[in-house]
């Protein structure tokens, strides 16, 4: 990950793509805890949409 983003350019997109690939390979526990702790929370609209979807799928 560090190598990928150290090249410069569109590092946020590159970091997202490389991070997704790495996470798929190592799982949540393979990602350093300090990195997981630094992840930004979901925006409020996402939490509201998720809650609405969950509520609508329950009988």
VMD Tcl script that builds the backbone (N, CA, C; Angstrom):
set m [mol new atoms 177]
animate dup $m
set s [atomselect $m all]
$s set {name element resname resid chain x y z} {
  {N N UNK 1 A 0.827 -1.169 0.000}
  {CA C UNK 1 A 0.000 0.000 0.000}
  {C C UNK 1 A 0.879 1.242 0.000}
  {N N UNK 2 A 1.820 1.291 0.889}
  {CA C UNK 2 A 2.688 2.478 0.946}
  {C C UNK 2 A 3.442 2.679 -0.354}
  {N N UNK 3 A 3.900 1.598 -0.947}
  {CA C UNK 3 A 4.617 1.691 -2.224}
  {C C UNK 3 A 3.701 2.237 -3.313}
  {N N UNK 4 A 2.480 1.752 -3.340}
  {CA C UNK 4 A 1.540 2.178 -4.375}
  {C C UNK 4 A 1.256 3.675 -4.295}
  {N N UNK 5 A 0.975 4.181 -3.101}
  {CA C UNK 5 A 0.616 5.598 -2.986}
  {C C UNK 5 A 1.837 6.517 -3.004}
  {N N UNK 6 A 3.015 5.971 -2.856}
  {CA C UNK 6 A 4.207 6.822 -2.885}
  {C C UNK 6 A 4.575 7.259 -4.302}
  {N N UNK 7 A 3.956 6.675 -5.318}
  {CA C UNK 7 A 4.254 7.054 -6.696}
  {C C UNK 7 A 3.676 8.406 -7.069}
  {N N UNK 8 A 2.705 8.901 -6.306}
  {CA C UNK 8 A 2.110 10.193 -6.620}
  {C C UNK 8 A 0.959 10.040 -7.594}
  {N N UNK 9 A 0.543 11.161 -8.142}
  {CA C UNK 9 A -0.600 11.147 -9.059}
  {C C UNK 9 A -1.907 11.063 -8.295}
  {N N UNK 10 A -2.820 10.278 -8.796}
  {CA C UNK 10 A -4.163 10.140 -8.207}
  {C C UNK 10 A -4.112 9.126 -7.068}
  {N N UNK 11 A -3.453 9.522 -5.969}
  {CA C UNK 11 A -3.177 8.549 -4.905}
  {C C UNK 11 A -4.413 8.125 -4.125}
  {N N UNK 12 A -5.460 8.965 -4.076}
  {CA C UNK 12 A -6.642 8.533 -3.335}
  {C C UNK 12 A -7.347 7.392 -4.061}
  {N N UNK 13 A -7.443 7.497 -5.386}
  {CA C UNK 13 A -8.054 6.417 -6.156}
  {C C UNK 13 A -7.180 5.173 -6.131}
  {N N UNK 14 A -5.895 5.361 -6.330}
  {CA C UNK 14 A -4.973 4.226 -6.302}
  {C C UNK 14 A -4.997 3.542 -4.939}
  {N N UNK 15 A -4.999 4.341 -3.871}
  {CA C UNK 15 A -5.061 3.779 -2.526}
  {C C UNK 15 A -6.336 2.995 -2.284}
  {N N UNK 16 A -7.459 3.499 -2.801}
  {CA C UNK 16 A -8.730 2.794 -2.639}
  {C C UNK 16 A -8.711 1.457 -3.371}
  {N N UNK 17 A -8.177 1.464 -4.592}
  {CA C UNK 17 A -8.139 0.218 -5.368}
  {C C UNK 17 A -7.185 -0.799 -4.742}
  {N N UNK 18 A -5.984 -0.365 -4.408}
  {CA C UNK 18 A -5.015 -1.283 -3.809}
  {C C UNK 18 A -5.509 -1.752 -2.445}
  {N N UNK 19 A -6.083 -0.849 -1.675}
  {CA C UNK 19 A -6.619 -1.224 -0.369}
  {C C UNK 19 A -7.711 -2.269 -0.465}
  {N N UNK 20 A -8.591 -2.131 -1.443}
  {CA C UNK 20 A -9.652 -3.115 -1.636}
  {C C UNK 20 A -9.107 -4.484 -2.001}
  {N N UNK 21 A -8.113 -4.492 -2.870}
  {CA C UNK 21 A -7.499 -5.762 -3.268}
  {C C UNK 21 A -6.785 -6.406 -2.081}
  {N N UNK 22 A -6.032 -5.602 -1.340}
  {CA C UNK 22 A -5.333 -6.139 -0.172}
  {C C UNK 22 A -6.309 -6.667 0.876}
  {N N UNK 23 A -7.351 -5.905 1.145}
  {CA C UNK 23 A -8.331 -6.326 2.142}
  {C C UNK 23 A -9.016 -7.625 1.740}
  {N N UNK 24 A -9.288 -7.776 0.451}
  {CA C UNK 24 A -9.907 -9.023 -0.016}
  {C C UNK 24 A -8.978 -10.206 0.235}
  {N N UNK 25 A -7.682 -9.961 0.163}
  {CA C UNK 25 A -6.715 -11.044 0.355}
  {C C UNK 25 A -6.407 -11.364 1.799}
  {N N UNK 26 A -6.362 -10.335 2.658}
  {CA C UNK 26 A -5.935 -10.566 4.042}
  {C C UNK 26 A -7.072 -10.507 5.049}
  {N N UNK 27 A -8.231 -10.012 4.644}
  {CA C UNK 27 A -9.353 -9.886 5.573}
  {C C UNK 27 A -9.178 -8.723 6.530}
  {N N UNK 28 A -10.207 -8.463 7.297}
  {CA C UNK 28 A -10.213 -7.318 8.212}
  {C C UNK 28 A -9.059 -7.375 9.205}
  {N N UNK 29 A -8.792 -8.538 9.750}
  {CA C UNK 29 A -7.748 -8.662 10.769}
  {C C UNK 29 A -6.337 -8.522 10.194}
  {N N UNK 30 A -6.190 -8.630 8.897}
  {CA C UNK 30 A -4.890 -8.458 8.271}
  {C C UNK 30 A -4.521 -7.006 8.052}
  {N N UNK 31 A -5.465 -6.100 8.299}
  {CA C UNK 31 A -5.224 -4.668 8.145}
  {C C UNK 31 A -4.812 -4.121 9.504}
  {N N UNK 32 A -3.704 -3.378 9.581}
  {CA C UNK 32 A -3.258 -2.859 10.883}
  {C C UNK 32 A -4.367 -2.088 11.606}
  {N N UNK 33 A -4.470 -2.303 12.889}
  {CA C UNK 33 A -5.517 -1.664 13.689}
  {C C UNK 33 A -5.464 -0.148 13.572}
  {N N UNK 34 A -4.270 0.421 13.506}
  {CA C UNK 34 A -4.147 1.882 13.401}
  {C C UNK 34 A -4.748 2.382 12.084}
  {N N UNK 35 A -4.656 1.585 11.028}
  {CA C UNK 35 A -5.266 1.983 9.752}
  {C C UNK 35 A -6.777 1.901 9.849}
  {N N UNK 36 A -7.282 0.823 10.467}
  {CA C UNK 36 A -8.737 0.688 10.603}
  {C C UNK 36 A -9.307 1.806 11.463}
  {N N UNK 37 A -8.578 2.210 12.484}
  {CA C UNK 37 A -9.057 3.263 13.380}
  {C C UNK 37 A -9.110 4.622 12.683}
  {N N UNK 38 A -8.284 4.807 11.661}
  {CA C UNK 38 A -8.214 6.094 10.969}
  {C C UNK 38 A -9.241 6.247 9.856}
  {N N UNK 39 A -10.036 5.217 9.600}
  {CA C UNK 39 A -11.028 5.282 8.529}
  {C C UNK 39 A -12.121 6.274 8.907}
  {N N UNK 40 A -12.501 7.100 7.948}
  {CA C UNK 40 A -13.565 8.069 8.196}
  {C C UNK 40 A -14.899 7.349 8.357}
  {N N UNK 41 A -15.762 7.851 9.220}
  {CA C UNK 41 A -17.076 7.208 9.388}
  {C C UNK 41 A -17.940 7.423 8.147}
  {N N UNK 42 A -18.934 6.561 7.986}
  {CA C UNK 42 A -19.882 6.746 6.891}
  {C C UNK 42 A -20.606 8.075 7.070}
  {N N UNK 43 A -20.980 8.740 5.982}
  {CA C UNK 43 A -21.751 9.987 6.112}
  {C C UNK 43 A -23.157 9.684 6.638}
  {N N UNK 44 A -23.791 10.676 7.182}
  {CA C UNK 44 A -25.117 10.509 7.782}
  {C C UNK 44 A -26.124 9.958 6.775}
  {N N UNK 45 A -26.095 10.430 5.526}
  {CA C UNK 45 A -27.069 9.958 4.540}
  {C C UNK 45 A -26.924 8.467 4.303}
  {N N UNK 46 A -25.703 7.930 4.409}
  {CA C UNK 46 A -25.491 6.508 4.204}
  {C C UNK 46 A -26.101 5.714 5.357}
  {N N UNK 47 A -25.904 6.196 6.578}
  {CA C UNK 47 A -26.481 5.509 7.743}
  {C C UNK 47 A -28.011 5.502 7.670}
  {N N UNK 48 A -28.585 6.625 7.249}
  {CA C UNK 48 A -30.042 6.716 7.132}
  {C C UNK 48 A -30.546 5.750 6.058}
  {N N UNK 49 A -29.869 5.715 4.909}
  {CA C UNK 49 A -30.281 4.816 3.823}
  {C C UNK 49 A -30.151 3.356 4.243}
  {N N UNK 50 A -29.082 3.018 4.933}
  {CA C UNK 50 A -28.900 1.641 5.383}
  {C C UNK 50 A -29.989 1.245 6.375}
  {N N UNK 51 A -30.316 2.151 7.308}
  {CA C UNK 51 A -31.360 1.857 8.288}
  {C C UNK 51 A -32.710 1.676 7.602}
  {N N UNK 52 A -32.999 2.502 6.606}
  {CA C UNK 52 A -34.266 2.392 5.885}
  {C C UNK 52 A -34.335 1.081 5.114}
  {N N UNK 53 A -33.234 0.701 4.498}
  {CA C UNK 53 A -33.206 -0.555 3.748}
  {C C UNK 53 A -33.391 -1.746 4.681}
  {N N UNK 54 A -32.717 -1.708 5.819}
  {CA C UNK 54 A -32.836 -2.794 6.787}
  {C C UNK 54 A -34.261 -2.891 7.309}
  {N N UNK 55 A -34.875 -1.726 7.615}
  {CA C UNK 55 A -36.234 -1.719 8.137}
  {C C UNK 55 A -37.231 -2.240 7.110}
  {N N UNK 56 A -36.992 -1.917 5.826}
  {CA C UNK 56 A -37.948 -2.334 4.792}
  {C C UNK 56 A -37.831 -3.833 4.463}
  {N N UNK 57 A -36.713 -4.443 4.801}
  {CA C UNK 57 A -36.537 -5.860 4.483}
  {C C UNK 57 A -37.010 -6.780 5.608}
  {N N UNK 58 A -37.396 -6.213 6.737}
  {CA C UNK 58 A -37.885 -7.023 7.849}
  {C C UNK 58 A -39.392 -7.200 7.710}
  {N N UNK 59 A -39.884 -8.421 8.052}
  {CA C UNK 59 A -41.334 -8.684 7.906}
  {C C UNK 59 A -42.187 -7.869 8.857}
}
mol reanalyze $m
mol bondsrecalc $m
mol representation Tube
mol addrep $m
